[in-house]
Amino acid sequence: MMKRVPKPVFFIVALLILAFAFTAVFGVSYYNGDNKVTVIKGMSDIRWGIDISGGVNATFKPANDYDASKEELDAAKATIETRMISSGITDYELYADSANDKIIVRFPWKSDEKNFDASEAINEISATAQLTFRPGNSYETQTVDKNGNVILKTATGETAETVLMDGSMVADAQAGMQQETGKSPEYVVNLTLTEEGKTKFAEITSEYNGKVVSIWMDDIMISAPTVNAVISDGKAVISGSFTAASATDLANKIKAGALPFELQTVTYGNISPTLGQNALLAMAWAAAIAFAIIIIIMIAFYRLPGFIAVISLLGQMGLMVAAISGYFPILNSFTMTLPGIAGLILSIGMGVDCNVITAERIKEELRGGRTLDGALEKGTKNSLAAIIDGNMTVIIVSIILMLVFGPSNILSFIFGESTTGTIYAFGYTLLVGVIANFIMGVFFSRLMLRSVAGLKPFRKTWLYGGAKNGKD
């Protein structure tokens, strides 16, 4: 006997899936004056790969004619790579030319890029990012950035002469929010110190209790708090005029560490996309038309199970977009390349196949003389093994692709770094798509099917592929 699912479950689950798919695709945002505030990220927040949106190429060398060793050059390359990965950039090319003391890098534009200023984009990954804690808050110059925020630069006096602690004693850095009593919430950077840093920071906060200890990133003072307690738990907070983006950017730079030497940009320029935005628009139209055809075929051939399959496919697409755009706070926005889009298309095809297998098994059971409940029970059960077999194979392949061609993998020296971003993107989107298929196409689709089968108007077997005059 089939285990009944409460009748309202179908409507609740369907509405939740549709709402989720809508917010995942379009996002949720509002304007505060001229500034756009993003609450939930959507497709517009995806960072498109070089092949679709173009990007930046640059060549760096050590500044001030510094003669870097091969090990130092490799360390600088690794730091730049860590920064890009922390920002969700996977479609990149990065090479260290030790013979000429140069580092060559190519990476795509940000998702919200408007100025397409190559020098500004390059500065994000080439800043030395040396974090220091210093006594006092004496500075020499004051400027204003493009957003009107005051920037204090160049330490002087005791602040310049004494470094109490540096970024090497920081084990981890995460962007977060903090709210003090009577004040509005503000973005901060939470630091977790190493064991050595924990001891050192306790000494600093003990010695400078009641005094100012300023925090600097390279030559810029980012915070100047007054120590009001001895902090011995290895936790520190950097506060300042941060936005969500700037707090995340600073946390990523701290985690990536400082470059072993200052980099000087030798050459830089914009990269034209090999496909371009017109190709992206054409693909979007092709996808919409293809999905419309899938809707017609699924409903025409499989009736009610086909209609439920369409809802689950919308949920699957929403879940895939959410895992790429940064919809979930725990997942960074992912660089989407043409192979990545191919992975999404392939996983949608597997989602359709999953629902077709289930619908066909139910039809076979109905034609074999089973009741509606019996056909649903037996059909979903018999189709599960075939679905798991097919999807598990793809999951294994996807994981292998990500392990072999992902950042800092053990086979990059064979295949070369240039293959890393594109193949990794294909493996990632394919894996995400298959997982989304299990969640939507297997679990929620069957949940909705069993729920709707309890509603009297939908108890007719012909709605599930049985005889036209069949009743239950």
Residue, then its C-alpha position, 0 to 999 in steps of 0.5 A: m500500500m502506497k504511503r499517502v502524502p497530505k493533499p496540501v503538500f503539492f500546493i505548498v511544495a509547488l509554490l515554494i519551488l516556483a518562488f525559489a526559482f524566481t528569486a534564484v533567477f532574478g534575485v532580490s534587490y532595491y535601490n537606496g538612492d542611486n545605490k543598488v542594494t542586493v538582498i539575494k543574488g540572481m543571474s545578473d550577479i554571475r561572473w561570466g568567463i572570458d569567452i563570454s564577457g571578456g576580461v583583463n590580461a596583465t604582466f607583472k614584475p617585481a618592483n624596484d628592480y628586485d631580483a626575485s628567486k624562482e621560489e619567490l615568484d612561485a609564492a607570488k603566483a600562488t598568492i594571486e591564485t588564492r585571491m582569485i579562487s577566494s573571489g570565485i574566479t575559476d576561469y583564469e590563466l596564470y603563469a610564472d616566467s622565472a627566466n624573465d621575472k614575470i607573472i602573466v595573468r588573464f581573468p574575467w570582469k566582475s559581474d557588475e563591472k561598469n567602468f571596465d577599468a583594467s588597472e583597477a581590476i588588476n589592483e585587486i589581485s596585485a596589492t601587497a595586502q600587508l596587514t599590520f597592527r601599530p600603536g596610535n593612529s598618526y598619518e600623513t595624508q588624507t584623500v577621498d575615494k570615488n564613493g566619498n569615503v575618507i582614506l587615511k594614508t602613510a603612517t608617521g611617528e611611532t605608528a610608522e616606526t613600530v609594528l606590533m603584529d602582522g598578518s602572518m599571525v592571522a589564521d583565518a578572516q571572515a566578513g561578518m556583521q556586528q551591532e553595538t548597543g544603540k548603533s546601527p549594524e555594520y560590516v566588519v572583518n572577524l579575525t581568528l589568530t594563530e596560537e602565536g598570534k593569540t598570545k601576542f594579541a593578548e600582550i598587545t591588548s594588555e599593554y595598550n589597554g585604553k589606548v589606540v591600536s590602529i590596523w593598516m592594510d599596506d599604506i592605508m589605515i583601515s581601522a583605529p579602535t581603542v582597546n577597552a579590554v584584554i583579548s586573550d581568546g584569539k578573536a579580533v574584529i576589524s571595524g571601519s566604513f565597510t560595505a559587504a563587498s569591501a569587507t569580503d574583499l579585505a577578508n579574502k586578501i588577509k586569508a591569501g596573505a601578503l605577496p613576498f614582494e611588491l608587484q609592478t604592472v608592466t603591461y595590461g589591457n582588455i581582452s575581447p570576448t571570443l563569443g560576446q554578449n550577443a552570443l549569450l543572449a542567443m543562448a538565452w533565447a535558445a534555452a527558453i525555446a527549448f524549455a518551452i518545447i520540453i514543457i509541451i512534450m512532457i505534458a502531452f506525453y505524460r500528462l499530470p506526471g509531465f506537469i509535475a516534472v516541469i515544476s521540478l525542472l524549474g526548481q532544478m534550474g533555480l537550484m543550479v543558478a543559485a549554486i553559481s550566482g552566490y544565492f547561498p551565502i556559503l557559496n561564492s559566485f562562480t565564474m560561468t564559462l561556455p563549458g560550464i553552460a554545457g554542463l548545465i544543459l547536460s544536467i537538465g537533460m538528465g533531469v528530463d530523463c529522470n522524470v521520463i523514466t519514472a513516468e514510463r514505469i508508472k504507465e507500464e504498471l497501470r497498463g499491467g492492471r495495477t491500481l493508481d496507488g499501486a502503480l505509483e508505488k511500484g513505478t517510482k520504486n522500480s525507476l529509482a535504481a536506473i536513475i541512481d545508476g545513471n546519475m552516480t556515474v556522472i557524479i563520479v566523472s564530475i568529481i574527477l574532472m574537478l579534482v584533476f583540473g581544479p585549482s592547484n591540482i596535481l596534474s596541472f603540470i601535465f595539462g597546463e594551467s590554461t585548461t583549469g578554468t574551463i574544464y573545472a567549470f564543466g565539472y562543477t556545473l555538471l555536479v551541481g546539476v546532478i545534485a539538483n536533479f536528485i533533490m528536485g527530480v527525485f525527492f520533490s517530484r515524487l512527493m508532489l506526485r503522491s500528494v496530488a494523487g490523493l486529490k479526488p479530481f486527479r484520481k483518474t488513471w488516464l492522467y497518469g498514462g492509463a486507459k482513457n476510461g480508467k478509474d480508481 
